[in-house]
Amino acid sequence: MENDMQFGMRFRRQDAADKINDRFWHTIEGTPLDEVRRIQEERLRDQMAYLKANSTFYQEKFAEAGVDFDDIRTIEDLQKLPYTYKTEIRESLAAEPPFGKHRAAPMSDIIQMQASSGTTGSPSYVALTESDAEMWHEMTARCFFANGVRPGDMVLHAFSLAKGFVGGIPVMQGLQYMGAIDVPVGADGGAERLLRACADTRPRCIVGAPNFVLHLAEKAPEVLGCKASELGVEQVIVGGEPGGGIPAIRAKIEAAWGAKCTEMLGGTDLGVTYWAECDEQSGMHMVNMDYIITELLDPDSGRIIPWEKGAEGEMIYTAIGRQASPLVRFRSGDYIEVIDTECACGRTGPKIRCTGRTDDMLIVRGANVFPSAINSVITEMVPDTNGVMRIVADFEGHTTQGALTVIVERGPGRDPADDAALKKKIEQRLRDALVFKADVHLVAADTFEKPGAAKVAFVLREYPNLP
């Protein structure tokens, strides 16, 4: 399989340097979609043959669904197959640790493991063969190149560098693969250490979570005696949580750093990152169409819908060319809007914004509400607010027939005596923007912890002493 699937190759530094003036890291990014489809379907058939020979997990799953591997020859044929859910992966891992029944390569071929973030209980451990690892490097390089990183750039690493976290070592590996220089401090090194490294090395780029890079900028005058915008950073690449695509947050990042901000999206289950925003800053492109087939599921109808401008749904992923921990029709939980299907940059992959996660989505009197969308509205109301909020979901599951309780930090210096008017203003803004009824409670600025390396938890199941 490795001979004909053209997994990633090891680049010498000069090979990478030759790409500096190219439009794309790889030609697949600008390939016409009919040719992309041909490549995807050829690799899909090869992947099915590989799973038929090597995956006990999918042998059993497909047999139970009454579908033969040989029946899957086109992208439409994928709809004959059942989805793969995170709960199934956890059960598989528990049944045959450490990599589960869905491991489809011999243990002797495994050279690396990663752990997913953000799940309950034990992490999901993901295995990589040498070919898988090189594929991850290639996918990551394409994203960073689209995001504005170039071979030879110094990149301040502001994600956690914890070994099991996909934003840690795998990001560093992807940057090294593309000939960039990772400045390996990591968010777990603390804001002061990161800022001092930034002042010492003067990186052209920073990569990290949007709230954390904002926190760094806020700390710069205290730590360094200068503004973050004076440190020479030209490109800020953000991911790992909603925010980079929210106009108000993006504007704050760009103003604070004096740099362009672009966004990326991925996850441990399929790779490091596979969606990336180009210089147009108008949505994230799928730049790895030869490694991942993505379907768009309409959660209301349960049908797969076309990739058309304005379409919304959950992304379903099928890995093609994966050996150790392959996934077929994986329910990602990422809920997105298709911004466009064309771009001035020439990339042919659709452009998206991630508006939230289906497992974070709350239903308030029949209206679908994403915490990240509420956060966007609250951020737009600075300086009336501090741009920080928490939702109290004190009900079972994701659905409530009552108003949704939202705790909002008032802006610094805001008089609590004016809370009644501000409460009414925020509730009306949320109703107008997101069509749901909120019960807003105001608290002092800095009530909640400043964002750090971890993903911000917008939803609380309970909150003591509710104002």
One Martini backbone bead per residue (centre of mass of N, CA, C, O) as a GRO file, in nm:
protein
  467
    1MET     BB    1   0.056   0.064  -0.019
    2GLU     BB    2   0.307   0.261   0.008
    3ASN     BB    3   0.381   0.266  -0.307
    4ASP     BB    4   0.081   0.393  -0.424
    5MET     BB    5  -0.006   0.642  -0.212
    6GLN     BB    6   0.186   0.872  -0.159
    7PHE     BB    7   0.317   0.954   0.081
    8GLY     BB    8   0.498   1.130   0.250
    9MET     BB    9   0.800   1.309   0.235
   10ARG     BB   10   1.125   1.371   0.290
   11PHE     BB   11   1.262   1.680   0.359
   12ARG     BB   12   1.479   1.884   0.263
   13ARG     BB   13   1.551   2.206   0.313
   14GLN     BB   14   1.572   2.279   0.008
   15ASP     BB   15   1.302   2.168  -0.080
   16ALA     BB   16   1.142   2.369   0.091
   17ALA     BB   17   1.269   2.639  -0.009
   18ASP     BB   18   1.152   2.608  -0.307
   19LYS     BB   19   0.843   2.694  -0.197
   20ILE     BB   20   0.823   2.996  -0.122
   21ASN     BB   21   0.696   3.094  -0.425
   22ASP     BB   22   0.461   2.928  -0.403
   23ARG     BB   23   0.119   2.891  -0.384
   24PHE     BB   24   0.167   2.592  -0.293
   25TRP     BB   25   0.267   2.309  -0.140
   26HIS     BB   26   0.044   2.150  -0.312
   27THR     BB   27  -0.128   2.077  -0.602
   28ILE     BB   28  -0.401   1.974  -0.480
   29GLU     BB   29  -0.512   2.259  -0.388
   30GLY     BB   30  -0.558   2.339  -0.724
   31THR     BB   31  -0.730   2.107  -0.810
   32PRO     BB   32  -0.964   1.990  -0.979
   33LEU     BB   33  -1.245   1.823  -0.861
   34ASP     BB   34  -1.251   1.585  -1.063
   35GLU     BB   35  -0.958   1.493  -0.995
   36VAL     BB   36  -0.992   1.463  -0.694
   37ARG     BB   37  -1.206   1.243  -0.711
   38ARG     BB   38  -1.034   1.032  -0.852
   39ILE     BB   39  -0.825   1.009  -0.626
   40GLN     BB   40  -1.014   0.939  -0.394
   41GLU     BB   41  -1.139   0.676  -0.517
   42GLU     BB   42  -0.879   0.521  -0.547
   43ARG     BB   43  -0.803   0.538  -0.239
   44LEU     BB   44  -1.060   0.415  -0.128
   45ARG     BB   45  -1.024   0.132  -0.247
   46ASP     BB   46  -0.754   0.081  -0.106
   47GLN     BB   47  -0.859   0.116   0.183
   48MET     BB   48  -1.067  -0.113   0.176
   49ALA     BB   49  -0.861  -0.338   0.122
   50TYR     BB   50  -0.700  -0.291   0.379
   51LEU     BB   51  -0.932  -0.337   0.585
   52LYS     BB   52  -1.013  -0.621   0.493
   53ALA     BB   53  -0.717  -0.734   0.583
   54ASN     BB   54  -0.673  -0.555   0.889
   55SER     BB   55  -0.979  -0.490   1.017
   56THR     BB   56  -1.172  -0.598   1.267
   57PHE     BB   57  -1.359  -0.366   1.325
   58TYR     BB   58  -1.469  -0.332   1.020
   59GLN     BB   59  -1.553  -0.616   0.966
   60GLU     BB   60  -1.777  -0.618   1.184
   61LYS     BB   61  -1.930  -0.356   1.109
   62PHE     BB   62  -2.001  -0.430   0.811
   63ALA     BB   63  -2.142  -0.698   0.864
   64GLU     BB   64  -2.371  -0.578   1.039
   65ALA     BB   65  -2.458  -0.384   0.783
   66GLY     BB   66  -2.431  -0.549   0.505
   67VAL     BB   67  -2.132  -0.470   0.395
   68ASP     BB   68  -1.899  -0.457   0.141
   69PHE     BB   69  -1.597  -0.346   0.058
   70ASP     BB   70  -1.639  -0.380  -0.263
   71ASP     BB   71  -1.888  -0.164  -0.268
   72ILE     BB   72  -1.663   0.065  -0.226
   73ARG     BB   73  -1.601   0.310  -0.501
   74THR     BB   74  -1.747   0.569  -0.405
   75ILE     BB   75  -1.854   0.841  -0.240
   76GLU     BB   76  -2.155   0.752  -0.235
   77ASP     BB   77  -2.101   0.467  -0.105
   78LEU     BB   78  -2.055   0.564   0.190
   79GLN     BB   79  -2.373   0.573   0.258
   80LYS     BB   80  -2.379   0.254   0.327
   81LEU     BB   81  -2.233   0.335   0.583
   82PRO     BB   82  -2.158   0.357   0.894
   83TYR     BB   83  -2.088   0.523   1.158
   84THR     BB   84  -1.829   0.668   1.359
   85TYR     BB   85  -1.791   0.679   1.705
   86LYS     BB   86  -1.646   0.779   1.993
   87THR     BB   87  -1.763   0.551   2.166
   88GLU     BB   88  -1.642   0.322   1.996
   89ILE     BB   89  -1.347   0.396   2.039
   90ARG     BB   90  -1.348   0.362   2.346
   91GLU     BB   91  -1.434   0.066   2.343
   92SER     BB   92  -1.195  -0.034   2.176
   93LEU     BB   93  -0.973   0.054   2.375
   94ALA     BB   94  -1.078  -0.117   2.618
   95ALA     BB   95  -1.059  -0.400   2.474
   96GLU     BB   96  -0.756  -0.308   2.321
   97PRO     BB   97  -0.498  -0.220   2.456
   98PRO     BB   98  -0.402   0.097   2.351
   99PHE     BB   99  -0.545   0.104   2.027
  100GLY     BB  100  -0.741  -0.111   1.965
  101LYS     BB  101  -0.940  -0.275   1.730
  102HIS     BB  102  -0.868  -0.040   1.506
  103ARG     BB  103  -0.609  -0.156   1.469
  104ALA     BB  104  -0.425  -0.205   1.131
  105ALA     BB  105  -0.135  -0.256   1.258
  106PRO     BB  106   0.143  -0.362   1.360
  107MET     BB  107   0.326  -0.305   1.639
  108SER     BB  108   0.604  -0.306   1.480
  109ASP     BB  109   0.501  -0.033   1.306
  110ILE     BB  110   0.501   0.145   1.550
  111ILE     BB  111   0.636   0.495   1.622
  112GLN     BB  112   0.369   0.648   1.730
  113MET     BB  113   0.189   0.851   1.976
  114GLN     BB  114  -0.138   0.982   2.058
  115ALA     BB  115  -0.355   1.220   2.226
  116SER     BB  116  -0.645   1.322   2.294
  117SER     BB  117  -0.855   1.601   2.344
  118GLY     BB  118  -1.156   1.669   2.534
  119THR     BB  119  -1.222   1.417   2.686
  120THR     BB  120  -1.357   1.174   2.869
  121GLY     BB  121  -1.148   1.045   3.060
  122SER     BB  122  -0.967   0.876   2.873
  123PRO     BB  123  -0.778   0.898   2.626
  124SER     BB  124  -0.719   0.884   2.283
  125TYR     BB  125  -0.524   0.651   2.128
  126VAL     BB  126  -0.285   0.708   1.865
  127ALA     BB  127  -0.154   0.547   1.587
  128LEU     BB  128   0.176   0.535   1.413
  129THR     BB  129   0.328   0.509   1.136
  130GLU     BB  130   0.555   0.616   0.924
  131SER     BB  131   0.347   0.699   0.708
  132ASP     BB  132   0.155   0.852   0.896
  133ALA     BB  133   0.358   1.064   0.999
  134GLU     BB  134   0.420   1.184   0.719
  135MET     BB  135   0.134   1.269   0.663
  136TRP     BB  136   0.108   1.468   0.894
  137HIS     BB  137   0.334   1.656   0.803
  138GLU     BB  138   0.208   1.729   0.531
  139MET     BB  139  -0.061   1.845   0.631
  140THR     BB  140   0.066   2.062   0.812
  141ALA     BB  141   0.228   2.213   0.597
  142ARG     BB  142  -0.009   2.306   0.425
  143CYS     BB  143  -0.143   2.477   0.643
  144PHE     BB  144   0.090   2.670   0.716
  145PHE     BB  145   0.126   2.780   0.434
  146ALA     BB  146  -0.159   2.900   0.407
  147ASN     BB  147  -0.119   3.073   0.684
  148GLY     BB  148   0.204   3.198   0.614
  149VAL     BB  149   0.420   2.998   0.636
  150ARG     BB  150   0.781   2.970   0.590
  151PRO     BB  151   1.063   2.875   0.504
  152GLY     BB  152   1.272   2.990   0.780
  153ASP     BB  153   1.084   3.044   0.990
  154MET     BB  154   0.996   3.169   1.295
  155VAL     BB  155   0.805   2.983   1.558
  156LEU     BB  156   0.598   3.043   1.811
  157HIS     BB  157   0.510   2.813   2.066
  158ALA     BB  158   0.166   2.844   2.215
  159PHE     BB  159   0.126   2.570   2.266
  160SER     BB  160   0.130   2.289   2.403
  161LEU     BB  161   0.419   2.056   2.472
  162ALA     BB  162   0.282   1.814   2.527
  163LYS     BB  163   0.333   1.505   2.403
  164GLY     BB  164   0.018   1.412   2.366
  165PHE     BB  165  -0.036   1.674   2.220
  166VAL     BB  166  -0.110   1.779   1.899
  167GLY     BB  167   0.006   2.083   1.956
  168GLY     BB  168   0.292   1.987   1.995
  169ILE     BB  169   0.500   1.784   1.854
  170PRO     BB  170   0.348   1.772   1.575
  171VAL     BB  171   0.389   2.070   1.511
  172MET     BB  172   0.695   2.066   1.517
  173GLN     BB  173   0.728   1.853   1.294
  174GLY     BB  174   0.584   2.013   1.069
  175LEU     BB  175   0.778   2.257   1.071
  176GLN     BB  176   1.038   2.104   1.014
  177TYR     BB  177   0.946   1.974   0.747
  178MET     BB  178   0.908   2.280   0.614
  179GLY     BB  179   1.167   2.457   0.732
  180ALA     BB  180   1.099   2.552   1.004
  181ILE     BB  181   1.130   2.726   1.329
  182ASP     BB  182   1.089   2.609   1.638
  183VAL     BB  183   0.985   2.769   1.939
  184PRO     BB  184   1.011   2.556   2.232
  185VAL     BB  185   0.804   2.647   2.482
  186GLY     BB  186   0.512   2.687   2.543
  187ALA     BB  187   0.238   2.738   2.741
  188ASP     BB  188   0.360   2.571   2.990
  189GLY     BB  189   0.596   2.797   3.028
  190GLY     BB  190   0.458   3.061   3.011
  191ALA     BB  191   0.420   3.391   2.943
  192GLU     BB  192   0.699   3.504   3.015
  193ARG     BB  193   0.873   3.304   2.852
  194LEU     BB  194   0.745   3.358   2.578
  195LEU     BB  195   0.803   3.663   2.561
  196ARG     BB  196   1.112   3.642   2.587
  197ALA     BB  197   1.147   3.468   2.334
  198CYS     BB  198   1.025   3.675   2.144
  199ALA     BB  199   1.237   3.900   2.199
  200ASP     BB  200   1.492   3.724   2.125
  201THR     BB  201   1.389   3.593   1.825
  202ARG     BB  202   1.184   3.731   1.640
  203PRO     BB  203   0.932   3.611   1.522
  204ARG     BB  204   0.710   3.592   1.249
  205CYS     BB  205   0.553   3.368   1.417
  206ILE     BB  206   0.242   3.249   1.568
  207VAL     BB  207   0.117   2.964   1.765
  208GLY     BB  208  -0.230   2.938   1.888
  209ALA     BB  209  -0.463   3.025   2.097
  210PRO     BB  210  -0.658   3.297   2.086
  211ASN     BB  211  -0.678   3.365   2.392
  212PHE     BB  212  -0.371   3.334   2.451
  213VAL     BB  213  -0.252   3.547   2.254
  214LEU     BB  214  -0.401   3.775   2.395
  215HIS     BB  215  -0.274   3.739   2.672
  216LEU     BB  216   0.013   3.796   2.583
  217ALA     BB  217  -0.035   4.085   2.487
  218GLU     BB  218  -0.132   4.192   2.768
  219LYS     BB  219   0.157   4.112   2.912
  220ALA     BB  220   0.391   4.262   2.768
  221PRO     BB  221   0.426   4.531   2.927
  222GLU     BB  222   0.490   4.392   3.201
  223VAL     BB  223   0.736   4.206   3.098
  224LEU     BB  224   0.881   4.412   2.860
  225GLY     BB  225   0.784   4.722   2.816
  226CYS     BB  226   0.597   4.643   2.564
  227LYS     BB  227   0.441   4.591   2.287
  228ALA     BB  228   0.354   4.334   2.083
  229SER     BB  229   0.374   4.516   1.814
  230GLU     BB  230   0.710   4.544   1.871
  231LEU     BB  231   0.813   4.223   1.795
  232GLY     BB  232   0.768   4.146   1.467
  233VAL     BB  233   0.508   4.018   1.413
  234GLU     BB  234   0.313   3.895   1.116
  235GLN     BB  235   0.195   3.603   1.218
  236VAL     BB  236  -0.118   3.460   1.330
  237ILE     BB  237  -0.191   3.129   1.444
  238VAL     BB  238  -0.508   2.970   1.495
  239GLY     BB  239  -0.642   2.725   1.740
  240GLY     BB  240  -0.845   2.480   1.935
  241GLU     BB  241  -1.065   2.718   1.914
  242PRO     BB  242  -1.280   2.942   1.915
  243GLY     BB  243  -1.213   3.284   1.733
  244GLY     BB  244  -1.053   3.331   1.462
  245GLY     BB  245  -1.352   3.378   1.306
  246ILE     BB  246  -1.409   3.614   1.493
  247PRO     BB  247  -1.401   3.936   1.425
  248ALA     BB  248  -1.344   4.062   1.708
  249ILE     BB  249  -1.105   3.878   1.785
  250ARG     BB  250  -0.930   3.921   1.538
  251ALA     BB  251  -0.897   4.227   1.574
  252LYS     BB  252  -0.753   4.210   1.847
  253ILE     BB  253  -0.510   4.045   1.756
  254GLU     BB  254  -0.409   4.237   1.531
  255ALA     BB  255  -0.375   4.487   1.711
  256ALA     BB  256  -0.185   4.366   1.930
  257TRP     BB  257   0.041   4.252   1.704
  258GLY     BB  258   0.052   4.370   1.414
  259ALA     BB  259  -0.107   4.125   1.259
  260LYS     BB  260  -0.190   3.853   1.089
  261CYS     BB  261  -0.489   3.641   1.100
  262THR     BB  262  -0.512   3.285   1.109
  263GLU     BB  263  -0.683   2.972   1.053
  264MET     BB  264  -0.734   2.643   1.209
  265LEU     BB  265  -0.820   2.279   1.156
  266GLY     BB  266  -0.860   1.976   1.362
  267GLY     BB  267  -0.730   1.649   1.482
  268THR     BB  268  -0.628   1.347   1.612
  269ASP     BB  269  -0.794   1.135   1.442
  270LEU     BB  270  -0.655   1.248   1.146
  271GLY     BB  271  -0.454   1.471   1.278
  272VAL     BB  272  -0.368   1.793   1.316
  273THR     BB  273  -0.422   1.953   1.035
  274TYR     BB  274  -0.670   2.032   0.744
  275TRP     BB  275  -0.748   2.329   0.791
  276ALA     BB  276  -0.699   2.650   0.605
  277GLU     BB  277  -0.613   2.985   0.596
  278CYS     BB  278  -0.573   3.236   0.390
  279ASP     BB  279  -0.505   3.565   0.297
  280GLU     BB  280  -0.819   3.628   0.261
  281GLN     BB  281  -0.979   3.564   0.528
  282SER     BB  282  -1.257   3.360   0.425
  283GLY     BB  283  -1.168   3.082   0.526
  284MET     BB  284  -1.130   2.732   0.543
  285HIS     BB  285  -0.940   2.505   0.380
  286MET     BB  286  -0.922   2.210   0.212
  287VAL     BB  287  -0.576   2.065   0.179
  288ASN     BB  288  -0.647   1.721   0.216
  289MET     BB  289  -0.808   1.549  -0.020
  290ASP     BB  290  -0.594   1.294  -0.046
  291TYR     BB  291  -0.652   1.202   0.284
  292ILE     BB  292  -0.958   1.324   0.291
  293ILE     BB  293  -1.297   1.258   0.331
  294THR     BB  294  -1.575   1.495   0.313
  295GLU     BB  295  -1.876   1.517   0.473
  296LEU     BB  296  -2.217   1.661   0.487
  297LEU     BB  297  -2.429   1.684   0.770
  298ASP     BB  298  -2.768   1.698   0.830
  299PRO     BB  299  -2.906   1.681   1.140
  300ASP     BB  300  -3.213   1.701   1.073
  301SER     BB  301  -3.228   1.483   0.821
  302GLY     BB  302  -2.960   1.285   0.784
  303ARG     BB  303  -2.826   1.410   0.535
  304ILE     BB  304  -2.632   1.441   0.264
  305ILE     BB  305  -2.475   1.740   0.154
  306PRO     BB  306  -2.375   1.981  -0.033
  307TRP     BB  307  -2.103   2.191  -0.130
  308GLU     BB  308  -2.246   2.491  -0.045
  309LYS     BB  309  -2.317   2.795  -0.017
  310GLY     BB  310  -2.449   2.806   0.321
  311ALA     BB  311  -2.398   2.547   0.427
  312GLU     BB  312  -2.490   2.321   0.702
  313GLY     BB  313  -2.286   2.109   0.929
  314GLU     BB  314  -2.147   1.798   0.978
  315MET     BB  315  -1.842   1.645   0.982
  316ILE     BB  316  -1.730   1.370   0.774
  317TYR     BB  317  -1.469   1.123   0.810
  318THR     BB  318  -1.229   0.975   0.568
  319ALA     BB  319  -0.963   0.785   0.551
  320ILE     BB  320  -0.680   0.798   0.314
  321GLY     BB  321  -0.389   0.611   0.377
  322ARG     BB  322  -0.433   0.458   0.642
  323GLN     BB  323  -0.308   0.232   0.896
  324ALA     BB  324  -0.332   0.220   1.222
  325SER     BB  325  -0.596   0.454   1.268
  326PRO     BB  326  -0.853   0.411   1.100
  327LEU     BB  327  -1.131   0.604   0.957
  328VAL     BB  328  -1.494   0.569   0.903
  329ARG     BB  329  -1.725   0.786   0.917
  330PHE     BB  330  -1.653   1.023   1.116
  331ARG     BB  331  -1.783   1.191   1.388
  332SER     BB  332  -1.663   1.502   1.468
  333GLY     BB  333  -1.865   1.755   1.581
  334ASP     BB  334  -1.828   1.963   1.356
  335TYR     BB  335  -1.979   2.274   1.303
  336ILE     BB  336  -2.058   2.418   0.980
  337GLU     BB  337  -1.987   2.674   0.735
  338VAL     BB  338  -2.019   2.755   0.403
  339ILE     BB  339  -1.867   3.024   0.252
  340ASP     BB  340  -1.720   2.874  -0.001
  341THR     BB  341  -1.601   2.742  -0.342
  342GLU     BB  342  -1.419   3.000  -0.380
  343CYS     BB  343  -1.087   3.155  -0.461
  344ALA     BB  344  -0.830   3.379  -0.523
  345CYS     BB  345  -0.593   3.167  -0.451
  346GLY     BB  346  -0.695   2.872  -0.604
  347ARG     BB  347  -0.833   2.702  -0.414
  348THR     BB  348  -1.071   2.418  -0.422
  349GLY     BB  349  -1.141   2.402  -0.149
  350PRO     BB  350  -1.351   2.454   0.075
  351LYS     BB  351  -1.499   2.711   0.277
  352ILE     BB  352  -1.485   2.758   0.637
  353ARG     BB  353  -1.674   2.767   0.947
  354CYS     BB  354  -1.660   2.713   1.287
  355THR     BB  355  -1.952   2.728   1.508
  356GLY     BB  356  -1.912   2.439   1.644
  357ARG     BB  357  -2.048   2.174   1.842
  358THR     BB  358  -2.270   1.922   1.866
  359ASP     BB  359  -2.183   1.858   2.177
  360ASP     BB  360  -2.231   2.182   2.256
  361MET     BB  361  -2.505   2.206   2.172
  362LEU     BB  362  -2.791   2.404   2.229
  363ILE     BB  363  -3.146   2.381   2.316
  364VAL     BB  364  -3.364   2.670   2.296
  365ARG     BB  365  -3.670   2.640   2.231
  366GLY     BB  366  -3.557   2.500   1.941
  367ALA     BB  367  -3.283   2.648   1.944
  368ASN     BB  368  -2.973   2.663   1.808
  369VAL     BB  369  -2.686   2.686   2.037
  370PHE     BB  370  -2.365   2.829   2.046
  371PRO     BB  371  -2.124   2.927   2.257
  372SER     BB  372  -1.943   3.076   2.045
  373ALA     BB  373  -2.172   3.273   1.957
  374ILE     BB  374  -2.208   3.412   2.226
  375ASN     BB  375  -1.916   3.505   2.255
  376SER     BB  376  -1.922   3.691   2.011
  377VAL     BB  377  -2.129   3.894   2.120
  378ILE     BB  378  -1.980   3.971   2.382
  379THR     BB  379  -1.723   4.075   2.240
  380GLU     BB  380  -1.874   4.306   2.077
  381MET     BB  381  -1.942   4.459   2.377
  382VAL     BB  382  -1.697   4.602   2.393
  383PRO     BB  383  -1.679   4.772   2.710
  384ASP     BB  384  -1.932   4.670   2.856
  385THR     BB  385  -1.763   4.426   2.839
  386ASN     BB  386  -1.497   4.173   2.884
  387GLY     BB  387  -1.550   3.919   2.680
  388VAL     BB  388  -1.679   3.735   2.916
  389MET     BB  389  -1.830   3.400   2.947
  390ARG     BB  390  -2.099   3.195   3.093
  391ILE     BB  391  -2.274   2.892   3.094
  392VAL     BB  392  -2.571   2.760   3.256
  393ALA     BB  393  -2.638   2.406   3.239
  394ASP     BB  394  -2.909   2.328   3.455
  395PHE     BB  395  -2.954   2.062   3.267
  396GLU     BB  396  -3.041   1.805   3.087
  397GLY     BB  397  -2.835   1.789   2.854
  398HIS     BB  398  -2.920   2.018   2.560
  399THR     BB  399  -3.218   2.089   2.673
  400THR     BB  400  -3.444   2.381   2.687
  401GLN     BB  401  -3.750   2.568   2.785
  402GLY     BB  402  -3.586   2.787   2.891
  403ALA     BB  403  -3.380   3.004   2.985
  404LEU     BB  404  -3.049   3.107   2.935
  405THR     BB  405  -2.780   3.112   3.139
  406VAL     BB  406  -2.574   3.417   3.151
  407ILE     BB  407  -2.246   3.500   3.234
  408VAL     BB  408  -2.117   3.839   3.266
  409GLU     BB  409  -1.859   4.049   3.225
  410ARG     BB  410  -1.798   4.343   3.310
  411GLY     BB  411  -1.652   4.617   3.248
  412PRO     BB  412  -1.410   4.806   3.327
  413GLY     BB  413  -1.561   5.048   3.541
  414ARG     BB  414  -1.834   4.941   3.564
  415ASP     BB  415  -2.138   5.016   3.700
  416PRO     BB  416  -2.349   4.822   3.888
  417ALA     BB  417  -2.594   5.025   3.873
  418ASP     BB  418  -2.619   4.947   3.543
  419ASP     BB  419  -2.711   4.645   3.510
  420ALA     BB  420  -3.003   4.651   3.408
  421ALA     BB  421  -2.941   4.780   3.132
  422LEU     BB  422  -2.725   4.574   3.039
  423LYS     BB  423  -2.893   4.322   3.053
  424LYS     BB  424  -3.101   4.411   2.844
  425LYS     BB  425  -2.903   4.456   2.610
  426ILE     BB  426  -2.789   4.166   2.590
  427GLU     BB  427  -3.052   4.011   2.556
  428GLN     BB  428  -3.132   4.154   2.293
  429ARG     BB  429  -2.881   4.082   2.127
  430LEU     BB  430  -2.919   3.773   2.146
  431ARG     BB  431  -3.198   3.763   2.021
  432ASP     BB  432  -3.126   3.898   1.747
  433ALA     BB  433  -2.879   3.705   1.665
  434LEU     BB  434  -2.991   3.394   1.797
  435VAL     BB  435  -3.289   3.335   1.881
  436PHE     BB  436  -3.286   3.371   2.212
  437LYS     BB  437  -3.339   3.329   2.558
  438ALA     BB  438  -3.189   3.525   2.811
  439ASP     BB  439  -3.028   3.511   3.142
  440VAL     BB  440  -2.859   3.775   3.268
  441HIS     BB  441  -2.547   3.792   3.455
  442LEU     BB  442  -2.355   4.011   3.644
  443VAL     BB  443  -2.000   4.052   3.673
  444ALA     BB  444  -1.696   4.096   3.747
  445ALA     BB  445  -1.410   4.157   3.642
  446ASP     BB  446  -1.221   3.865   3.658
  447THR     BB  447  -1.384   3.618   3.769
  448PHE     BB  448  -1.250   3.460   3.560
  449GLU     BB  449  -1.021   3.293   3.426
  450LYS     BB  450  -0.768   3.319   3.248
  451PRO     BB  451  -0.660   3.223   2.965
  452GLY     BB  452  -0.493   2.940   2.853
  453ALA     BB  453  -0.384   2.649   2.710
  454ALA     BB  454  -0.657   2.567   2.743
  455LYS     BB  455  -0.964   2.514   2.677
  456VAL     BB  456  -1.242   2.685   2.685
  457ALA     BB  457  -1.517   2.671   2.917
  458PHE     BB  458  -1.839   2.784   2.854
  459VAL     BB  459  -1.970   2.542   3.018
  460LEU     BB  460  -2.178   2.510   3.302
  461ARG     BB  461  -2.358   2.307   3.529
  462GLU     BB  462  -2.265   2.504   3.763
  463TYR     BB  463  -2.327   2.794   4.000
  464PRO     BB  464  -2.232   2.962   4.258
  465ASN     BB  465  -2.397   3.224   4.354
  466LEU     BB  466  -2.605   3.345   4.177
  467PRO     BB  467  -2.679   3.675   4.088
   0.00000   0.00000   0.00000
